[in-house]
């Protein structure tokens, strides 16, 4: 597992984007491997240079999904949005549904609080996750998706895609945790008081994603069943797996 997580092809080095990673190179339960150049997860794309955009297109990306809220996009537009280089789609994962969200589990560890947020997000934004998966299924080439840091919204989408591909749960959770070493903003490594309101939002412990996916299993019967319940068709789910996994 460590060799797969640390594959030198995993992290894409761009000049003006952080936490850009390819989901290729992971072994699946049926003995195959996820394909390189099919799905790329990323932090914000509002500062991409022309060279960065060209590098992503050369990597195989022809569809870019922006998971951010309208106000985030208005303040910092994606550099692909009006470029004509790719098919550009906005799927606002949070919307305004979580503007006033506060953790009700005040005494819980940060990884539990963050998992609670993710679980509520998957319940209230299930229709958005379904739309994201339909976009991935319909894409002709590679798909890049991002939010701000490439951790929360992006992490949930990546986890769903890897689950559909048949990647083991442990690997999915460790892939989520790779973000910790890849964010280099000025305050990315700032030590916050764990009792400070919202401090839990900074984490990306593998346990957070493990708890989240366990919730999906217990509540919906797994990722596949969750998406089926939201109207994603078998042909679309099969298309996602075909895209993600080497033939």
Secondary structure, DSSP 8 states (H G I E B T S, - for coil): -HHHHT-TTSB---SS-SS-EE--S-BBTTS-BB-TTSEEEES--TT--HHHHHHHHHTTEEEEEE-S-HHHHHHS--TTTTTSSSEEEE--SSTTTTTT---S-TTS-HHHHHHHHHHHHHHHTHHHHHHHHHHHHH-SSEEEEE-SSSSSHHHHHHHHHHHHHTB-HHHHHHHHHGGGGT--STTTT----TTSTTGGGG---HHHHHHHHHHHHHHHSSHHHHHHHTT--HHHHHHHHHHHB--
